[in-house]
Amino acid sequence: MSSKTYSADVLTAAVASMKRREFSMHAATREYGVPQSTLKDHVAGRQLEPIGRGADLTPEQETFLVAYRNHMVSVCIPATRWLIKQKVNMIVNSCGTY
Protein backbone atom coordinates (compact mmCIF):
# COMPACT_ATOMS: atom_id res chain seq x y z
CA MET A 1 0.00 0.00 0.00
CA SER A 2 1.51 3.33 -1.01
CA SER A 3 1.44 6.45 1.09
CA LYS A 4 -0.64 9.50 0.29
CA THR A 5 1.16 11.90 -2.06
CA TYR A 6 -1.55 14.54 -2.57
CA SER A 7 -2.91 17.31 -0.38
CA ALA A 8 -6.48 17.88 0.79
CA ASP A 9 -6.64 20.84 -1.62
CA VAL A 10 -5.70 18.61 -4.55
CA LEU A 11 -8.33 16.06 -3.52
CA THR A 12 -10.96 18.81 -3.28
CA ALA A 13 -10.00 20.14 -6.71
CA ALA A 14 -10.13 16.66 -8.25
CA VAL A 15 -13.58 15.94 -6.80
CA ALA A 16 -14.87 19.36 -7.87
CA SER A 17 -13.59 18.86 -11.43
CA MET A 18 -15.38 15.52 -11.61
CA LYS A 19 -18.62 17.00 -10.27
CA ARG A 20 -18.39 19.75 -12.91
CA ARG A 21 -17.83 16.97 -15.47
CA GLU A 22 -14.50 18.47 -16.56
CA PHE A 23 -12.74 15.13 -15.99
CA SER A 24 -13.76 11.50 -15.88
CA MET A 25 -12.60 9.52 -12.87
CA HIS A 26 -9.72 8.02 -14.85
CA ALA A 27 -8.66 11.43 -16.22
CA ALA A 28 -8.88 13.06 -12.77
CA THR A 29 -6.68 10.29 -11.36
CA ARG A 30 -4.04 10.98 -14.00
CA GLU A 31 -4.31 14.78 -13.71
CA TYR A 32 -4.34 15.11 -9.92
CA GLY A 33 -2.61 11.92 -8.77
CA VAL A 34 -5.46 10.88 -6.48
CA PRO A 35 -6.37 7.17 -6.47
CA GLN A 36 -9.62 6.21 -8.22
CA SER A 37 -10.97 4.52 -5.09
CA THR A 38 -10.46 7.72 -3.08
CA LEU A 39 -12.17 9.81 -5.75
CA LYS A 40 -15.04 7.34 -5.93
CA ASP A 41 -15.53 7.50 -2.14
CA HIS A 42 -15.50 11.28 -2.04
CA VAL A 43 -17.78 11.75 -5.04
CA ALA A 44 -20.24 9.31 -3.46
CA GLY A 45 -20.07 11.21 -0.15
CA ARG A 46 -18.30 8.49 1.80
CA GLN A 47 -15.25 9.07 3.98
CA LEU A 48 -15.82 12.78 4.50
CA GLU A 49 -14.17 12.79 7.91
CA PRO A 50 -10.50 11.90 8.34
CA ILE A 51 -9.86 8.41 9.65
CA GLY A 52 -7.57 7.86 12.59
CA ARG A 53 -6.92 9.62 15.82
CA GLY A 54 -6.34 13.32 16.19
CA ALA A 55 -3.07 15.03 16.97
CA ASP A 56 -1.66 14.46 20.43
CA LEU A 57 0.30 17.71 20.50
CA THR A 58 -0.79 21.25 19.82
CA PRO A 59 1.01 23.15 17.04
CA GLU A 60 2.95 25.07 19.73
CA GLN A 61 4.02 21.83 21.40
CA GLU A 62 5.12 20.41 18.05
CA THR A 63 7.14 23.56 17.35
CA PHE A 64 8.81 23.19 20.76
CA LEU A 65 9.57 19.53 20.05
CA VAL A 66 11.12 20.36 16.67
CA ALA A 67 13.28 23.07 18.27
CA TYR A 68 14.36 20.58 20.96
CA ARG A 69 15.25 17.99 18.33
CA ASN A 70 17.20 20.55 16.28
CA HIS A 71 19.09 21.65 19.41
CA MET A 72 19.99 18.05 20.26
CA VAL A 73 21.33 17.48 16.76
CA SER A 74 23.29 20.77 16.84
CA VAL A 75 25.13 19.68 20.01
CA CYS A 76 25.84 16.23 18.52
CA ILE A 77 23.41 14.29 20.71
CA PRO A 78 21.52 11.79 18.58
CA ALA A 79 17.79 12.47 18.61
CA THR A 80 16.78 8.84 19.02
CA ARG A 81 13.20 7.62 18.93
CA TRP A 82 13.41 6.83 22.65
CA LEU A 83 14.66 10.33 23.51
CA ILE A 84 11.95 12.03 21.43
CA LYS A 85 9.24 9.82 22.97
CA GLN A 86 10.50 10.76 26.45
CA LYS A 87 10.27 14.45 25.57
CA VAL A 88 6.75 14.00 24.13
CA ASN A 89 5.68 12.24 27.34
CA MET A 90 7.15 15.09 29.39
CA ILE A 91 5.27 17.69 27.29
CA VAL A 92 1.99 15.77 27.47
CA ASN A 93 2.25 15.11 31.20
CA SER A 94 3.09 18.72 32.01
CA CYS A 95 0.16 20.09 29.98
CA GLY A 96 -2.42 17.44 30.78
CA THR A 97 -3.03 16.73 27.09
CA TYR A 98 -3.62 13.23 25.68
Backbone atoms as SQL, in Angstrom:
CREATE TABLE atoms (id INTEGER PRIMARY KEY, chain TEXT, resi INTEGER, resn TEXT, atom TEXT, x REAL, y REAL, z REAL);
INSERT INTO atoms VALUES
  (1, 'A', 1, 'MET', 'N', 0.851, -1.174, 0.000),
  (2, 'A', 1, 'MET', 'CA', 0.000, 0.000, 0.000),
  (3, 'A', 1, 'MET', 'C', 0.894, 1.235, 0.000),
  (4, 'A', 2, 'SER', 'N', 0.660, 2.151, -0.919),
  (5, 'A', 2, 'SER', 'CA', 1.506, 3.333, -1.008),
  (6, 'A', 2, 'SER', 'C', 0.986, 4.424, -0.095),
  (7, 'A', 3, 'SER', 'N', 1.858, 5.357, 0.233),
  (8, 'A', 3, 'SER', 'CA', 1.438, 6.450, 1.092),
  (9, 'A', 3, 'SER', 'C', 0.828, 7.576, 0.266),
  (10, 'A', 4, 'LYS', 'N', 0.056, 8.395, 0.943),
  (11, 'A', 4, 'LYS', 'CA', -0.643, 9.495, 0.287),
  (12, 'A', 4, 'LYS', 'C', 0.369, 10.527, -0.216),
  (13, 'A', 5, 'THR', 'N', 0.227, 10.929, -1.483),
  (14, 'A', 5, 'THR', 'CA', 1.159, 11.898, -2.058),
  (15, 'A', 5, 'THR', 'C', 0.438, 13.119, -2.599),
  (16, 'A', 6, 'TYR', 'N', -0.768, 13.395, -2.110),
  (17, 'A', 6, 'TYR', 'CA', -1.548, 14.535, -2.571),
  (18, 'A', 6, 'TYR', 'C', -2.113, 15.248, -1.346),
  (19, 'A', 7, 'SER', 'N', -2.387, 16.530, -1.496),
  (20, 'A', 7, 'SER', 'CA', -2.908, 17.307, -0.379),
  (21, 'A', 7, 'SER', 'C', -4.436, 17.292, -0.379),
  (22, 'A', 8, 'ALA', 'N', -5.019, 17.776, 0.692),
  (23, 'A', 8, 'ALA', 'CA', -6.476, 17.882, 0.787),
  (24, 'A', 8, 'ALA', 'C', -6.998, 18.841, -0.278),
  (25, 'A', 9, 'ASP', 'N', -6.233, 19.886, -0.581),
  (26, 'A', 9, 'ASP', 'CA', -6.642, 20.841, -1.616),
  (27, 'A', 9, 'ASP', 'C', -6.696, 20.177, -2.986),
  (28, 'A', 10, 'VAL', 'N', -5.728, 19.321, -3.268),
  (29, 'A', 10, 'VAL', 'CA', -5.699, 18.614, -4.550),
  (30, 'A', 10, 'VAL', 'C', -6.892, 17.665, -4.637),
  (31, 'A', 11, 'LEU', 'N', -7.181, 16.967, -3.548),
  (32, 'A', 11, 'LEU', 'CA', -8.335, 16.064, -3.522),
  (33, 'A', 11, 'LEU', 'C', -9.626, 16.846, -3.767),
  (34, 'A', 12, 'THR', 'N', -9.768, 17.978, -3.102),
  (35, 'A', 12, 'THR', 'CA', -10.964, 18.812, -3.279),
  (36, 'A', 12, 'THR', 'C', -11.096, 19.274, -4.731),
  (37, 'A', 13, 'ALA', 'N', -9.977, 19.685, -5.316),
  (38, 'A', 13, 'ALA', 'CA', -9.996, 20.143, -6.709),
  (39, 'A', 13, 'ALA', 'C', -10.367, 18.999, -7.653),
  (40, 'A', 14, 'ALA', 'N', -9.841, 17.805, -7.398),
  (41, 'A', 14, 'ALA', 'CA', -10.132, 16.655, -8.248),
  (42, 'A', 14, 'ALA', 'C', -11.616, 16.290, -8.172),
  (43, 'A', 15, 'VAL', 'N', -12.169, 16.267, -6.969),
  (44, 'A', 15, 'VAL', 'CA', -13.584, 15.937, -6.798),
  (45, 'A', 15, 'VAL', 'C', -14.451, 17.007, -7.459),
  (46, 'A', 16, 'ALA', 'N', -14.085, 18.265, -7.269),
  (47, 'A', 16, 'ALA', 'CA', -14.865, 19.360, -7.870),
  (48, 'A', 16, 'ALA', 'C', -14.836, 19.278, -9.394),
  (49, 'A', 17, 'SER', 'N', -13.678, 18.955, -9.971),
  (50, 'A', 17, 'SER', 'CA', -13.585, 18.864, -11.430),
  (51, 'A', 17, 'SER', 'C', -14.430, 17.711, -11.967),
  (52, 'A', 18, 'MET', 'N', -14.534, 16.637, -11.193),
  (53, 'A', 18, 'MET', 'CA', -15.378, 15.521, -11.608),
  (54, 'A', 18, 'MET', 'C', -16.855, 15.897, -11.502),
  (55, 'A', 19, 'LYS', 'N', -17.215, 16.605, -10.435),
  (56, 'A', 19, 'LYS', 'CA', -18.615, 17.000, -10.267),
  (57, 'A', 19, 'LYS', 'C', -19.045, 17.999, -11.338),
  (58, 'A', 20, 'ARG', 'N', -18.091, 18.817, -11.817),
  (59, 'A', 20, 'ARG', 'CA', -18.392, 19.749, -12.906),
  (60, 'A', 20, 'ARG', 'C', -18.295, 19.077, -14.276),
  (61, 'A', 21, 'ARG', 'N', -17.966, 17.783, -14.253),
  (62, 'A', 21, 'ARG', 'CA', -17.825, 16.966, -15.474),
  (63, 'A', 21, 'ARG', 'C', -16.706, 17.459, -16.394),
  (64, 'A', 22, 'GLU', 'N', -15.681, 18.063, -15.787),
  (65, 'A', 22, 'GLU', 'CA', -14.501, 18.465, -16.562),
  (66, 'A', 22, 'GLU', 'C', -13.593, 17.264, -16.820),
  (67, 'A', 23, 'PHE', 'N', -13.587, 16.308, -15.878),
  (68, 'A', 23, 'PHE', 'CA', -12.744, 15.128, -15.985),
  (69, 'A', 23, 'PHE', 'C', -13.561, 13.890, -15.648),
  (70, 'A', 24, 'SER', 'N', -13.238, 12.799, -16.308),
  (71, 'A', 24, 'SER', 'CA', -13.759, 11.503, -15.879),
  (72, 'A', 24, 'SER', 'C', -12.936, 11.068, -14.669),
  (73, 'A', 25, 'MET', 'N', -13.347, 9.998, -14.025),
  (74, 'A', 25, 'MET', 'CA', -12.597, 9.523, -12.874),
  (75, 'A', 25, 'MET', 'C', -11.173, 9.135, -13.273),
  (76, 'A', 26, 'HIS', 'N', -11.039, 8.441, -14.390),
  (77, 'A', 26, 'HIS', 'CA', -9.715, 8.023, -14.847),
  (78, 'A', 26, 'HIS', 'C', -8.845, 9.232, -15.175),
  (79, 'A', 27, 'ALA', 'N', -9.422, 10.236, -15.855),
  (80, 'A', 27, 'ALA', 'CA', -8.661, 11.431, -16.223),
  (81, 'A', 27, 'ALA', 'C', -8.273, 12.243, -14.982),
  (82, 'A', 28, 'ALA', 'N', -9.179, 12.332, -14.013),
  (83, 'A', 28, 'ALA', 'CA', -8.876, 13.058, -12.771),
  (84, 'A', 28, 'ALA', 'C', -7.760, 12.365, -12.002),
  (85, 'A', 29, 'THR', 'N', -7.754, 11.043, -12.017),
  (86, 'A', 29, 'THR', 'CA', -6.684, 10.287, -11.360),
  (87, 'A', 29, 'THR', 'C', -5.332, 10.624, -11.985),
  (88, 'A', 30, 'ARG', 'N', -5.298, 10.644, -13.309),
  (89, 'A', 30, 'ARG', 'CA', -4.038, 10.982, -13.996),
  (90, 'A', 30, 'ARG', 'C', -3.631, 12.433, -13.756),
  (91, 'A', 31, 'GLU', 'N', -4.597, 13.345, -13.829),
  (92, 'A', 31, 'GLU', 'CA', -4.307, 14.782, -13.715),
  (93, 'A', 31, 'GLU', 'C', -3.877, 15.176, -12.304),
  (94, 'A', 32, 'TYR', 'N', -4.573, 14.668, -11.290),
  (95, 'A', 32, 'TYR', 'CA', -4.343, 15.114, -9.916),
  (96, 'A', 32, 'TYR', 'C', -3.522, 14.139, -9.069),
  (97, 'A', 33, 'GLY', 'N', -3.377, 12.895, -9.534),
  (98, 'A', 33, 'GLY', 'CA', -2.606, 11.916, -8.770),
  (99, 'A', 33, 'GLY', 'C', -3.328, 11.356, -7.561),
  (100, 'A', 34, 'VAL', 'N', -4.656, 11.414, -7.571),
  (101, 'A', 34, 'VAL', 'CA', -5.460, 10.877, -6.475),
  (102, 'A', 34, 'VAL', 'C', -5.998, 9.520, -6.919),
  (103, 'A', 35, 'PRO', 'N', -5.889, 8.490, -6.082),
  (104, 'A', 35, 'PRO', 'CA', -6.371, 7.165, -6.473),
  (105, 'A', 35, 'PRO', 'C', -7.858, 7.168, -6.830),
  (106, 'A', 36, 'GLN', 'N', -8.224, 6.305, -7.788),
  (107, 'A', 36, 'GLN', 'CA', -9.620, 6.212, -8.215),
  (108, 'A', 36, 'GLN', 'C', -10.543, 5.844, -7.063),
  (109, 'A', 37, 'SER', 'N', -10.107, 4.942, -6.208),
  (110, 'A', 37, 'SER', 'CA', -10.966, 4.520, -5.092),
  (111, 'A', 37, 'SER', 'C', -11.249, 5.695, -4.151),
  (112, 'A', 38, 'THR', 'N', -10.262, 6.547, -3.936),
  (113, 'A', 38, 'THR', 'CA', -10.460, 7.721, -3.085),
  (114, 'A', 38, 'THR', 'C', -11.439, 8.689, -3.733),
  (115, 'A', 39, 'LEU', 'N', -11.250, 8.930, -5.034),
  (116, 'A', 39, 'LEU', 'CA', -12.172, 9.813, -5.747),
  (117, 'A', 39, 'LEU', 'C', -13.594, 9.268, -5.712),
  (118, 'A', 40, 'LYS', 'N', -13.722, 7.969, -5.935),
  (119, 'A', 40, 'LYS', 'CA', -15.045, 7.337, -5.929),
  (120, 'A', 40, 'LYS', 'C', -15.717, 7.534, -4.574),
  (121, 'A', 41, 'ASP', 'N', -14.974, 7.324, -3.479),
  (122, 'A', 41, 'ASP', 'CA', -15.526, 7.495, -2.138),
  (123, 'A', 41, 'ASP', 'C', -15.977, 8.932, -1.899),
  (124, 'A', 42, 'HIS', 'N', -15.169, 9.880, -2.308),
  (125, 'A', 42, 'HIS', 'CA', -15.500, 11.281, -2.035),
  (126, 'A', 42, 'HIS', 'C', -16.632, 11.792, -2.921),
  (127, 'A', 43, 'VAL', 'N', -16.685, 11.349, -4.160),
  (128, 'A', 43, 'VAL', 'CA', -17.780, 11.755, -5.039),
  (129, 'A', 43, 'VAL', 'C', -19.099, 11.181, -4.529),
  (130, 'A', 44, 'ALA', 'N', -19.045, 9.963, -3.980),
  (131, 'A', 44, 'ALA', 'CA', -20.245, 9.308, -3.455),
  (132, 'A', 44, 'ALA', 'C', -20.622, 9.825, -2.065),
  (133, 'A', 45, 'GLY', 'N', -19.772, 10.660, -1.470),
  (134, 'A', 45, 'GLY', 'CA', -20.072, 11.213, -0.150),
  (135, 'A', 45, 'GLY', 'C', -19.607, 10.365, 1.008),
  (136, 'A', 46, 'ARG', 'N', -18.856, 9.328, 0.734),
  (137, 'A', 46, 'ARG', 'CA', -18.304, 8.488, 1.805),
  (138, 'A', 46, 'ARG', 'C', -16.958, 9.058, 2.234),
  (139, 'A', 47, 'GLN', 'N', -16.562, 8.740, 3.441),
  (140, 'A', 47, 'GLN', 'CA', -15.251, 9.067, 3.978),
  (141, 'A', 47, 'GLN', 'C', -15.008, 10.584, 3.967),
  (142, 'A', 48, 'LEU', 'N', -15.979, 11.326, 4.462),
  (143, 'A', 48, 'LEU', 'CA', -15.825, 12.777, 4.499),
  (144, 'A', 48, 'LEU', 'C', -14.985, 13.232, 5.684),
  (145, 'A', 49, 'GLU', 'N', -14.971, 12.453, 6.741),
  (146, 'A', 49, 'GLU', 'CA', -14.170, 12.789, 7.913),
  (147, 'A', 49, 'GLU', 'C', -12.869, 12.009, 7.862),
  (148, 'A', 50, 'PRO', 'N', -11.770, 12.622, 8.314),
  (149, 'A', 50, 'PRO', 'CA', -10.504, 11.896, 8.336),
  (150, 'A', 50, 'PRO', 'C', -10.587, 10.675, 9.242),
  (151, 'A', 51, 'ILE', 'N', -9.894, 9.636, 8.851),
  (152, 'A', 51, 'ILE', 'CA', -9.856, 8.412, 9.646),
  (153, 'A', 51, 'ILE', 'C', -8.614, 8.461, 10.525),
  (154, 'A', 52, 'GLY', 'N', -8.723, 7.903, 11.695),
  (155, 'A', 52, 'GLY', 'CA', -7.574, 7.857, 12.593),
  (156, 'A', 52, 'GLY', 'C', -7.771, 8.786, 13.775),
  (157, 'A', 53, 'ARG', 'N', -6.808, 8.793, 14.639),
  (158, 'A', 53, 'ARG', 'CA', -6.917, 9.621, 15.824),
  (159, 'A', 53, 'ARG', 'C', -6.362, 11.008, 15.553),
  (160, 'A', 54, 'GLY', 'N', -6.777, 11.939, 16.346),
  (161, 'A', 54, 'GLY', 'CA', -6.338, 13.316, 16.194),
  (162, 'A', 54, 'GLY', 'C', -4.915, 13.506, 16.676),
  (163, 'A', 55, 'ALA', 'N', -4.438, 14.703, 16.546),
  (164, 'A', 55, 'ALA', 'CA', -3.074, 15.025, 16.967),
  (165, 'A', 55, 'ALA', 'C', -2.983, 15.001, 18.490),
  (166, 'A', 56, 'ASP', 'N', -1.866, 14.509, 18.988),
  (167, 'A', 56, 'ASP', 'CA', -1.655, 14.459, 20.428),
  (168, 'A', 56, 'ASP', 'C', -1.059, 15.755, 20.955),
  (169, 'A', 57, 'LEU', 'N', -0.347, 16.469, 20.091),
  (170, 'A', 57, 'LEU', 'CA', 0.298, 17.707, 20.501),
  (171, 'A', 57, 'LEU', 'C', -0.334, 18.891, 19.781),
  (172, 'A', 58, 'THR', 'N', -0.336, 20.026, 20.463),
  (173, 'A', 58, 'THR', 'CA', -0.795, 21.253, 19.821),
  (174, 'A', 58, 'THR', 'C', 0.293, 21.719, 18.853),
  (175, 'A', 59, 'PRO', 'N', -0.030, 22.624, 17.939),
  (176, 'A', 59, 'PRO', 'CA', 1.008, 23.151, 17.043),
  (177, 'A', 59, 'PRO', 'C', 2.177, 23.785, 17.815),
  (178, 'A', 60, 'GLU', 'N', 1.880, 24.461, 18.926),
  (179, 'A', 60, 'GLU', 'CA', 2.947, 25.073, 19.730),
  (180, 'A', 60, 'GLU', 'C', 3.847, 24.006, 20.349),
  (181, 'A', 61, 'GLN', 'N', 3.233, 22.920, 20.821),
  (182, 'A', 61, 'GLN', 'CA', 4.018, 21.833, 21.405),
  (183, 'A', 61, 'GLN', 'C', 4.884, 21.160, 20.333),
  (184, 'A', 62, 'GLU', 'N', 4.334, 20.992, 19.138),
  (185, 'A', 62, 'GLU', 'CA', 5.118, 20.410, 18.049),
  (186, 'A', 62, 'GLU', 'C', 6.294, 21.305, 17.685),
  (187, 'A', 63, 'THR', 'N', 6.060, 22.616, 17.651),
  (188, 'A', 63, 'THR', 'CA', 7.139, 23.561, 17.354),
  (189, 'A', 63, 'THR', 'C', 8.234, 23.456, 18.406),
  (190, 'A', 64, 'PHE', 'N', 7.841, 23.359, 19.682),
  (191, 'A', 64, 'PHE', 'CA', 8.809, 23.191, 20.757),
  (192, 'A', 64, 'PHE', 'C', 9.606, 21.902, 20.581),
  (193, 'A', 65, 'LEU', 'N', 8.915, 20.816, 20.232),
  (194, 'A', 65, 'LEU', 'CA', 9.572, 19.526, 20.053),
  (195, 'A', 65, 'LEU', 'C', 10.572, 19.568, 18.896),
  (196, 'A', 66, 'VAL', 'N', 10.213, 20.230, 17.810),
  (197, 'A', 66, 'VAL', 'CA', 11.124, 20.355, 16.673),
  (198, 'A', 66, 'VAL', 'C', 12.359, 21.169, 17.071),
  (199, 'A', 67, 'ALA', 'N', 12.153, 22.260, 17.814),
  (200, 'A', 67, 'ALA', 'CA', 13.285, 23.073, 18.275),
  (201, 'A', 67, 'ALA', 'C', 14.192, 22.254, 19.195),
  (202, 'A', 68, 'TYR', 'N', 13.588, 21.453, 20.069),
  (203, 'A', 68, 'TYR', 'CA', 14.356, 20.580, 20.957),
  (204, 'A', 68, 'TYR', 'C', 15.190, 19.587, 20.154),
  (205, 'A', 69, 'ARG', 'N', 14.545, 18.953, 19.168),
  (206, 'A', 69, 'ARG', 'CA', 15.248, 17.991, 18.325),
  (207, 'A', 69, 'ARG', 'C', 16.401, 18.652, 17.571),
  (208, 'A', 70, 'ASN', 'N', 16.151, 19.834, 17.013),
  (209, 'A', 70, 'ASN', 'CA', 17.204, 20.545, 16.284),
  (210, 'A', 70, 'ASN', 'C', 18.352, 20.924, 17.207),
  (211, 'A', 71, 'HIS', 'N', 18.040, 21.321, 18.441),
  (212, 'A', 71, 'HIS', 'CA', 19.091, 21.648, 19.406),
  (213, 'A', 71, 'HIS', 'C', 19.930, 20.413, 19.725),
  (214, 'A', 72, 'MET', 'N', 19.258, 19.280, 19.940),
  (215, 'A', 72, 'MET', 'CA', 19.990, 18.051, 20.263),
  (216, 'A', 72, 'MET', 'C', 20.950, 17.683, 19.135),
  (217, 'A', 73, 'VAL', 'N', 20.478, 17.799, 17.904),
  (218, 'A', 73, 'VAL', 'CA', 21.334, 17.481, 16.756),
  (219, 'A', 73, 'VAL', 'C', 22.491, 18.468, 16.668),
  (220, 'A', 74, 'SER', 'N', 22.240, 19.751, 16.953),
  (221, 'A', 74, 'SER', 'CA', 23.289, 20.770, 16.842),
  (222, 'A', 74, 'SER', 'C', 24.403, 20.575, 17.863),
  (223, 'A', 75, 'VAL', 'N', 24.098, 19.943, 19.004),
  (224, 'A', 75, 'VAL', 'CA', 25.126, 19.682, 20.008),
  (225, 'A', 75, 'VAL', 'C', 25.597, 18.228, 19.961),
  (226, 'A', 76, 'CYS', 'N', 25.337, 17.586, 18.816),
  (227, 'A', 76, 'CYS', 'CA', 25.836, 16.232, 18.525),
  (228, 'A', 76, 'CYS', 'C', 25.287, 15.159, 19.469),
  (229, 'A', 77, 'ILE', 'N', 24.085, 15.339, 19.943),
  (230, 'A', 77, 'ILE', 'CA', 23.405, 14.295, 20.713),
  (231, 'A', 77, 'ILE', 'C', 22.362, 13.690, 19.789),
  (232, 'A', 78, 'PRO', 'N', 22.469, 12.394, 19.512),
  (233, 'A', 78, 'PRO', 'CA', 21.519, 11.786, 18.577),
  (234, 'A', 78, 'PRO', 'C', 20.089, 11.883, 19.098),
  (235, 'A', 79, 'ALA', 'N', 19.209, 12.352, 18.251),
  (236, 'A', 79, 'ALA', 'CA', 17.791, 12.465, 18.605),
  (237, 'A', 79, 'ALA', 'C', 17.128, 11.125, 18.309),
  (238, 'A', 80, 'THR', 'N', 17.324, 10.180, 19.220),
  (239, 'A', 80, 'THR', 'CA', 16.785, 8.835, 19.019),
  (240, 'A', 80, 'THR', 'C', 15.277, 8.827, 19.240),
  (241, 'A', 81, 'ARG', 'N', 14.645, 7.786, 18.747),
  (242, 'A', 81, 'ARG', 'CA', 13.199, 7.625, 18.935),
  (243, 'A', 81, 'ARG', 'C', 12.858, 7.619, 20.415),
  (244, 'A', 82, 'TRP', 'N', 13.649, 6.912, 21.215),
  (245, 'A', 82, 'TRP', 'CA', 13.410, 6.835, 22.649),
  (246, 'A', 82, 'TRP', 'C', 13.477, 8.214, 23.286),
  (247, 'A', 83, 'LEU', 'N', 14.481, 9.008, 22.933),
  (248, 'A', 83, 'LEU', 'CA', 14.657, 10.335, 23.506),
  (249, 'A', 83, 'LEU', 'C', 13.491, 11.257, 23.136),
  (250, 'A', 84, 'ILE', 'N', 13.066, 11.204, 21.868),
  (251, 'A', 84, 'ILE', 'CA', 11.950, 12.033, 21.429),
  (252, 'A', 84, 'ILE', 'C', 10.661, 11.611, 22.135),
  (253, 'A', 85, 'LYS', 'N', 10.442, 10.296, 22.273),
  (254, 'A', 85, 'LYS', 'CA', 9.244, 9.824, 22.974),
  (255, 'A', 85, 'LYS', 'C', 9.239, 10.278, 24.431),
  (256, 'A', 86, 'GLN', 'N', 10.409, 10.279, 25.068),
  (257, 'A', 86, 'GLN', 'CA', 10.502, 10.755, 26.447),
  (258, 'A', 86, 'GLN', 'C', 10.114, 12.223, 26.539),
  (259, 'A', 87, 'LYS', 'N', 10.583, 13.020, 25.575),
  (260, 'A', 87, 'LYS', 'CA', 10.266, 14.449, 25.570),
  (261, 'A', 87, 'LYS', 'C', 8.775, 14.664, 25.311),
  (262, 'A', 88, 'VAL', 'N', 8.193, 13.895, 24.394),
  (263, 'A', 88, 'VAL', 'CA', 6.752, 14.001, 24.129),
  (264, 'A', 88, 'VAL', 'C', 5.975, 13.668, 25.401),
  (265, 'A', 89, 'ASN', 'N', 6.357, 12.603, 26.089),
  (266, 'A', 89, 'ASN', 'CA', 5.681, 12.237, 27.336),
  (267, 'A', 89, 'ASN', 'C', 5.790, 13.346, 28.371),
  (268, 'A', 90, 'MET', 'N', 6.970, 13.994, 28.452),
  (269, 'A', 90, 'MET', 'CA', 7.153, 15.091, 29.388),
  (270, 'A', 90, 'MET', 'C', 6.228, 16.259, 29.029),
  (271, 'A', 91, 'ILE', 'N', 6.137, 16.588, 27.748),
  (272, 'A', 91, 'ILE', 'CA', 5.275, 17.690, 27.293),
  (273, 'A', 91, 'ILE', 'C', 3.813, 17.368, 27.602),
  (274, 'A', 92, 'VAL', 'N', 3.391, 16.170, 27.266),
  (275, 'A', 92, 'VAL', 'CA', 1.991, 15.773, 27.473),
  (276, 'A', 92, 'VAL', 'C', 1.642, 15.756, 28.951),
  (277, 'A', 93, 'ASN', 'N', 2.517, 15.203, 29.766),
  (278, 'A', 93, 'ASN', 'CA', 2.246, 15.107, 31.203),
  (279, 'A', 93, 'ASN', 'C', 2.217, 16.478, 31.863),
  (280, 'A', 94, 'SER', 'N', 3.055, 17.400, 31.397),
  (281, 'A', 94, 'SER', 'CA', 3.087, 18.721, 32.011),
  (282, 'A', 94, 'SER', 'C', 1.896, 19.571, 31.604),
  (283, 'A', 95, 'CYS', 'N', 1.288, 19.277, 30.464),
  (284, 'A', 95, 'CYS', 'CA', 0.160, 20.087, 29.975),
  (285, 'A', 95, 'CYS', 'C', -1.180, 19.414, 30.199),
  (286, 'A', 96, 'GLY', 'N', -1.180, 18.149, 30.571),
  (287, 'A', 96, 'GLY', 'CA', -2.425, 17.438, 30.779),
  (288, 'A', 96, 'GLY', 'C', -3.139, 17.074, 29.501),
  (289, 'A', 97, 'THR', 'N', -2.451, 17.099, 28.370),
  (290, 'A', 97, 'THR', 'CA', -3.035, 16.734, 27.090),
  (291, 'A', 97, 'THR', 'C', -2.870, 15.243, 26.902),
  (292, 'A', 98, 'TYR', 'N', -3.733, 14.642, 26.093),
  (293, 'A', 98, 'TYR', 'CA', -3.619, 13.231, 25.678),
  (294, 'A', 98, 'TYR', 'C', -4.877, 12.536, 25.846);
